[in-house]
Amino acid sequence: MVLSKIRQHYSDTTLRRSPEKAEKDKTLGVGPLSMPYNRWLMFPAAFIFQAICGSLYAWSLIGLIYFGYGVVGGSGLGLCYISPVSALQKWFPDRRGLAAGFAVCGFGAGSIALAKVPLPLYTAIGLTNTFITLGCAYFAIMFLCCLIFRVPPPGFTVNGMDIYRNKVDSNGDIEAFNADLAHASVINPASTLSLIDSIFSREYRLIYLMFFGNSIAGLVFLSRLSNIVTNVFGRSSDTAATIVAINGGFNLGGRLFFSTASDRLGRKNAYIFMLIAQVVILAALPTIMEARNYPAFLAVIWILTACYGGGFGCIPAFLCDMFGPTNIGALHGIILTAWAIAGVGGGLLFTAIYNNLIANGYTAASVWVYAKNLYWILAVACLGFLFVLFVRTSIRDRLLPAAPGEFTRVRFFGHLIRVGSSGVKVLTKDEEDAEWSAYVNSRASPDTLQEVEPSREKYVGQKSEYEETPAGQKTEYEETR
């Protein structure tokens, strides 16, 4: 019974909403204070929401309550982290990277901006009152932000596209032109994937491992930055604290920069760049640290941190592109377990190697206690880079059937490379076009290539955008969560 309910939940990602509720969501406020809803209001609301979530990382009080702060607070943090990001992806199909980056950079901003708040409060009013004061303040602010969060109305389009990034005409119909067979008989696979299919798909597994590789260096090595600055480079603890604070700024900036750039470069290309940069930096760090080149160390560390933050900024938009906005909330939450595993497992491994070297005569000032750990971190980052190469992002790569004897394929600099029992073959543009045309023609005859009917992600039972329902007749709009 329980398993069937869980399977049903992960197989159906629709939200049923009455026409009255849909109409009400067109405005913000009540009575004379109401105004038309604008999607850009989501930006400041999501930023503030995430800043409060990030502020929990600024706490360094002794004697924290494990269940209340750790379990309950941690669970709430996860829910609040995902919610605004998921909503923004639905409202901004035209700027998914910017929307994701702006939201998650609020998380980093909160940990920086509110870092000086808890301890003075703790000193002035005590531990219990500190929790009560900040809890009440956070609740009030987040409640106001929640009034702004909502899903788009039925038939929502912006800049000529729907929430799935399908091109639509002025009536909301998906456009298909005979001149472009790639879009005439097929549509974006993200429009039809269920949540359960997305979770167990090949692409999601590769993205999960890619994200693990992108996160490992930031979680494991950068968390020792203060110790490295003081022990290896001989700087003061105050200097180390300043460096860590600046490092947090690069984390924040990387989230916004790479996510926004991915709207132009593409999500996969953004991750390829970030992972290559991390691999090069991790390979060079032992030499830089051995030479005690402090300026070079800071430069590469800050670039490494920006790439680490960029991974968090790009991942919501990447998942939304691949699996659709109906599934983004759950998929984003699941993929963050890679971050948790990397932090816990990687941290334990780093500490075990570090303690073993210290026990064998090395000191905290020895570069080797960090360099030896850098080698396995580098190996994980290299695997993350390899995994992202095999993620199929284009409609052609995702839908084109495997050739006889094909094991896998990868696209490199625009060329499709097929690996199979007969070896490695690089397809020419003409060969690829011929295979794609054959596949398209097998799905639909030329007489049917006039227009693609909207798929189920449109609103089931919808007559027109806001057509009134006759009295006594019950209808429901279905839309993405």
C-alpha positions in Angstrom: 0.0 0.0 0.0 2.7 2.4 1.0 4.9 1.5 -1.9 2.1 2.0 -4.4 1.4 5.4 -2.9 5.0 6.4 -3.3 5.1 5.1 -6.8 1.9 7.0 -7.6 3.4 10.2 -6.2 6.6 9.9 -8.3 4.6 9.0 -11.4 2.2 11.9 -11.4 3.7 15.4 -11.1 0.6 17.4 -11.7 -1.1 19.9 -9.5 -4.9 20.3 -9.8 -6.1 23.9 -9.4 -9.6 25.3 -9.8 -10.3 28.1 -12.3 -11.2 30.4 -9.3 -7.8 29.8 -7.8 -6.0 30.3 -11.1 -7.9 33.6 -11.5 -7.0 34.7 -8.0 -3.3 34.1 -8.6 -3.3 36.7 -11.3 -3.2 39.4 -8.6 -1.1 40.1 -5.5 -2.7 41.6 -2.4 -6.2 42.1 -1.3 -8.9 44.7 -2.0 -7.7 48.1 -3.0 -4.1 47.1 -2.2 -4.1 44.4 -4.9 -2.1 44.7 -8.1 -1.4 42.6 -11.2 1.1 39.8 -10.5 4.5 40.2 -12.1 6.9 37.3 -12.4 9.9 39.5 -11.6 8.6 39.8 -8.0 9.8 36.2 -7.6 13.5 37.4 -7.8 13.7 39.5 -4.6 11.4 37.1 -2.8 13.5 34.0 -3.7 16.7 35.9 -2.9 15.5 36.8 0.6 14.1 33.4 1.2 17.4 31.7 0.3 19.4 34.3 2.3 17.5 33.3 5.5 18.2 29.6 4.7 21.9 30.4 4.1 22.1 32.3 7.4 21.8 28.9 9.2 25.4 28.2 8.0 26.6 31.3 9.8 25.7 29.9 13.2 28.7 28.8 15.4 27.1 28.5 18.8 28.1 25.9 21.3 25.4 23.7 22.7 23.0 23.7 19.7 20.0 21.5 20.1 20.6 18.6 17.8 17.0 17.6 17.1 15.5 21.1 16.9 18.3 22.8 15.0 19.8 19.8 13.3 16.8 17.6 12.3 13.9 20.0 12.2 15.9 22.9 11.0 17.8 20.9 8.5 14.5 19.4 7.1 13.0 22.9 6.8 16.2 24.2 5.2 15.9 21.5 2.5 12.3 22.3 1.7 12.9 26.1 1.7 16.0 25.8 -0.5 14.1 23.9 -3.2 10.8 25.7 -3.3 11.7 29.1 -4.7 14.2 27.6 -7.2 11.5 25.3 -8.6 8.9 28.1 -8.9 11.4 30.4 -10.7 12.2 27.7 -13.3 8.5 27.7 -14.3 8.2 31.4 -14.5 11.4 32.0 -16.5 11.7 29.5 -19.3 13.5 32.2 -21.2 16.1 32.9 -18.5 16.4 29.7 -16.5 20.1 30.1 -15.7 19.7 33.7 -14.5 16.6 32.7 -12.4 18.4 29.7 -10.8 21.6 31.6 -10.1 19.9 34.6 -8.6 18.0 32.4 -6.2 20.8 30.2 -5.0 23.3 33.0 -4.7 21.0 34.4 -2.0 21.9 31.3 0.0 25.6 32.2 -0.1 24.7 35.9 0.6 22.8 35.0 3.7 25.7 33.1 5.3 28.0 36.1 4.7 25.6 39.0 5.6 24.2 37.4 8.7 27.4 35.9 10.0 27.8 38.6 12.7 24.2 38.4 14.0 23.9 35.2 16.1 26.9 35.6 18.5 26.1 39.2 19.6 22.5 38.1 20.2 23.7 35.0 22.1 25.9 37.2 24.3 23.1 39.8 25.0 20.0 37.6 25.5 21.2 34.0 25.8 20.9 30.9 23.7 17.2 30.2 24.1 16.1 33.8 23.4 18.5 33.9 20.4 16.6 31.0 18.8 13.3 32.5 19.6 14.2 35.9 18.3 15.7 34.8 15.0 13.1 32.1 14.5 10.3 34.6 14.8 12.0 37.1 12.5 12.8 34.5 9.9 9.2 33.2 10.0 7.7 36.7 9.5 10.0 37.5 6.6 9.6 34.1 4.9 5.8 34.2 5.3 5.7 37.4 3.4 7.9 35.9 0.7 5.5 32.9 0.5 2.7 35.2 -0.5 4.6 36.0 -3.7 5.5 32.4 -4.6 3.1 30.7 -7.0 3.0 28.6 -10.2 2.3 30.2 -13.6 -1.3 30.4 -14.8 -2.7 27.9 -17.3 -1.4 28.5 -20.8 1.5 30.7 -19.5 3.8 31.8 -22.3 6.6 34.4 -22.3 8.8 35.6 -25.2 7.2 33.1 -27.6 7.7 29.9 -25.5 5.8 27.9 -22.9 7.2 26.6 -19.6 8.8 23.7 -21.5 10.6 26.1 -23.8 8.5 24.8 -26.7 8.0 27.6 -29.3 4.4 28.7 -29.4 2.3 31.0 -31.4 0.0 33.8 -30.2 -2.7 31.2 -29.4 -0.3 29.1 -27.3 -0.1 26.3 -29.8 3.3 24.6 -30.3 4.7 25.7 -33.6 6.1 23.2 -36.1 7.4 23.9 -39.5 7.9 21.4 -42.4 11.2 23.1 -43.1 12.7 21.8 -39.9 12.0 18.1 -39.6 13.8 18.0 -36.2 11.0 19.9 -34.6 8.2 19.0 -36.9 7.5 15.5 -35.8 9.2 15.4 -32.4 9.1 17.7 -29.3 11.4 18.2 -26.4 11.5 14.9 -24.4 11.3 16.9 -21.2 7.7 17.6 -22.1 6.6 14.0 -21.6 8.9 12.5 -19.0 7.3 11.4 -15.8 9.2 11.9 -12.5 9.9 8.2 -12.0 11.2 7.9 -15.6 13.5 10.9 -15.0 14.9 9.5 -11.8 15.9 6.2 -13.4 17.1 7.6 -16.7 20.6 7.3 -17.9 21.0 11.1 -18.2 20.0 11.7 -14.6 22.5 9.2 -13.3 25.3 10.8 -15.3 24.3 14.3 -14.1 24.2 13.0 -10.5 27.8 11.7 -10.8 28.9 14.8 -12.6 27.5 17.0 -9.8 29.3 14.8 -7.2 32.6 15.4 -9.1 31.9 19.2 -9.3 31.2 19.4 -5.5 33.9 17.4 -4.0 36.8 19.9 -4.1 34.7 22.7 -2.6 33.3 20.6 0.2 36.4 18.8 1.2 39.4 20.9 0.4 38.1 24.4 0.6 36.7 23.7 4.1 40.3 23.5 5.2 41.2 26.9 3.7 41.7 28.7 7.0 44.0 26.0 8.3 46.1 26.0 5.1 46.5 29.8 5.2 47.7 29.8 8.8 49.7 26.5 8.9 51.2 26.3 5.4 51.6 29.9 4.5 52.1 31.3 8.0 49.5 34.0 8.0 47.6 35.1 11.0 44.2 33.9 12.0 42.7 37.3 11.2 44.1 37.1 7.7 42.7 33.6 7.3 39.3 34.8 8.4 39.4 37.6 5.8 40.5 35.1 3.1 37.6 32.8 3.9 35.1 35.7 3.8 36.4 36.8 0.4 36.2 33.1 -0.7 32.5 33.2 0.2 32.1 36.1 -2.1 33.6 34.2 -5.0 31.2 31.3 -4.2 28.3 33.7 -4.4 29.6 35.3 -7.6 30.3 32.0 -9.3 26.7 30.9 -8.7 25.3 33.9 -10.5 28.0 34.3 -13.2 28.1 30.7 -14.5 24.4 30.2 -14.3 23.7 33.4 -16.3 26.5 32.5 -18.7 24.9 29.1 -19.2 21.9 30.7 -20.8 24.2 31.6 -23.7 26.8 28.8 -23.5 24.5 25.9 -22.6 24.5 24.1 -19.3 26.7 21.2 -20.5 29.3 23.5 -21.9 29.3 25.5 -18.6 29.9 22.3 -16.6 32.7 21.2 -19.0 34.4 24.6 -18.5 34.0 24.4 -14.7 35.2 20.9 -14.4 38.2 21.4 -16.7 39.2 24.5 -14.6 38.9 22.4 -11.4 40.9 19.6 -12.8 43.7 21.9 -13.9 43.7 23.8 -10.6 43.7 20.6 -8.4 46.6 19.2 -10.5 48.6 22.5 -10.0 47.8 23.1 -6.3 50.5 20.7 -4.8 53.2 22.5 -6.8 51.9 26.0 -5.9 51.7 25.1 -2.2 55.1 23.4 -2.2 56.6 26.7 -3.7 54.7 28.7 -1.0 53.4 31.0 -3.8 50.8 32.8 -1.8 49.3 35.1 -4.5 49.1 32.2 -7.0 47.4 30.0 -4.3 44.8 32.6 -3.6 44.1 33.2 -7.3 43.5 29.5 -8.1 41.6 28.9 -4.9 39.1 31.7 -5.7 38.6 30.4 -9.2 38.1 26.9 -7.8 35.5 28.3 -5.4 33.7 30.2 -8.2 33.4 26.9 -10.2 32.2 25.1 -7.1 29.5 27.7 -6.6 28.7 27.7 -10.3 27.8 24.1 -10.1 25.0 24.9 -7.7 23.8 27.8 -9.8 23.6 25.8 -13.0 22.1 22.5 -11.8 18.4 23.6 -11.4 18.4 25.0 -15.0 20.2 21.9 -16.3 17.7 19.6 -14.7 14.8 21.7 -15.9 16.2 21.6 -19.5 16.6 17.9 -19.4 13.5 16.7 -17.5 11.0 19.5 -17.6 9.6 21.9 -14.9 7.1 19.4 -13.7 9.9 17.3 -12.2 12.5 20.0 -11.2 11.6 20.1 -7.5 12.0 16.5 -6.7 15.0 16.0 -9.0 16.8 19.0 -7.5 16.2 17.7 -4.0 17.5 14.2 -4.9 20.6 15.4 -6.7 21.6 17.5 -3.6 22.2 14.2 -1.9 25.3 13.9 -4.0 26.5 17.1 -2.3 25.7 15.6 1.1 27.5 12.3 0.3 30.5 14.2 -1.0 30.6 16.4 2.1 30.3 13.6 4.6 32.1 10.8 2.9 34.8 13.0 1.4 35.3 14.8 4.7 35.7 11.5 6.6 38.2 10.2 4.0 40.2 13.5 4.0 40.3 13.5 7.8 41.4 9.8 8.0 44.3 10.4 5.6 45.3 13.7 7.3 45.3 12.1 10.8 47.3 9.1 9.5 50.0 11.3 8.1 50.1 13.4 11.3 50.5 10.2 13.3 53.4 9.2 11.1 55.5 12.3 11.8 54.1 14.9 9.4 53.1 18.3 10.8 50.2 20.6 10.1 52.6 22.8 8.2 53.6 20.0 5.8 52.2 20.4 2.3 52.0 16.6 1.8 49.2 16.2 4.3 47.0 18.2 1.9 48.7 17.2 -1.4 48.1 13.5 -0.8 44.4 14.3 -0.4 44.4 16.4 -3.5 45.2 13.4 -5.6 42.1 11.5 -4.9 40.0 14.7 -5.1 41.5 15.3 -8.5 40.6 11.8 -9.6 37.0 12.3 -8.6 36.9 15.7 -10.4 38.3 13.9 -13.5 35.5 11.3 -13.4 32.9 14.1 -13.1 34.4 15.7 -16.3 34.2 12.3 -18.1 30.6 11.8 -17.0 29.4 15.2 -18.3 30.8 14.4 -21.7 28.3 11.5 -22.1 25.2 13.5 -21.1 23.0 13.8 -24.1 21.4 17.3 -24.1 20.2 17.9 -27.7 16.9 16.4 -29.0 18.9 14.5 -31.6 21.2 12.9 -29.1 18.4 11.9 -26.8 16.0 10.5 -29.4 18.2 9.1 -32.1 18.1 5.3 -31.7 21.3 3.4 -31.0 23.0 1.9 -34.0 23.5 -1.9 -34.1 26.5 -2.8 -31.8 26.6 0.7 -30.3 27.7 0.8 -26.7 27.6 4.6 -26.2 28.0 7.9 -28.0 29.3 11.3 -27.2 29.2 14.7 -29.0 32.5 16.5 -29.2 32.9 19.9 -30.9 29.6 19.3 -32.8 30.6 15.9 -34.1 28.8 12.7 -33.0 31.2 10.0 -32.0 29.9 6.5 -31.7 31.6 3.8 -29.7 30.6 0.2 -30.3 31.6 -3.4 -31.1 33.2 -2.3 -34.4 35.3 0.4 -32.7 35.1 4.2 -32.6 33.4 6.0 -35.5 33.1 9.8 -36.0 30.0 10.6 -38.0 30.1 13.3 -40.6 27.4 16.0 -40.7 25.8 14.4 -43.8 25.7 10.9 -42.1 24.1 12.3 -39.0 21.5 14.3 -41.0 20.7 11.2 -43.0 20.1 9.1 -39.8 18.1 11.8 -38.2 15.9 12.2 -41.3 15.3 8.5 -41.4 14.3 8.5 -37.8 11.9 11.5 -38.3 10.3 9.9 -41.3 9.8 6.7 -39.4 7.7 8.6 -36.8 5.5 10.6 -39.1 4.6 10.9 -42.7 4.9 14.3 -44.5 1.2 14.8 -44.3 1.3 14.9 -40.5 4.1 17.4 -40.3 1.9 20.4 -40.2 1.5 21.0 -36.5 2.5 19.1 -33.3 -0.3 18.8 -30.8 0.5 20.0 -27.3 1.4 17.2 -25.0 0.0 16.4 -21.6 2.0 19.1 -19.8 -0.7 21.5 -21.1 -3.7 21.8 -18.9 -6.0 18.8 -19.0 -9.6 19.7 -19.6 -8.7 23.3 -20.5 -11.0 24.9 -23.0 -9.4 28.3 -23.3 -7.1 30.2 -21.0 -9.7 31.4 -18.5 -13.0 30.3 -19.9 -15.8 30.2 -17.3 -17.2 26.9 -16.2 -21.0 26.4 -16.4 -22.8 26.3 -13.1 -22.9 22.9 -11.5 -20.1 21.6 -13.7 -16.8 20.7 -12.1 -13.5 21.1 -14.0 -9.9 21.2 -12.9 -6.8 22.7 -14.4 -3.8 20.5 -14.3 -0.4 22.2 -14.1 3.1 21.7 -13.0 3.9 21.7 -9.3 
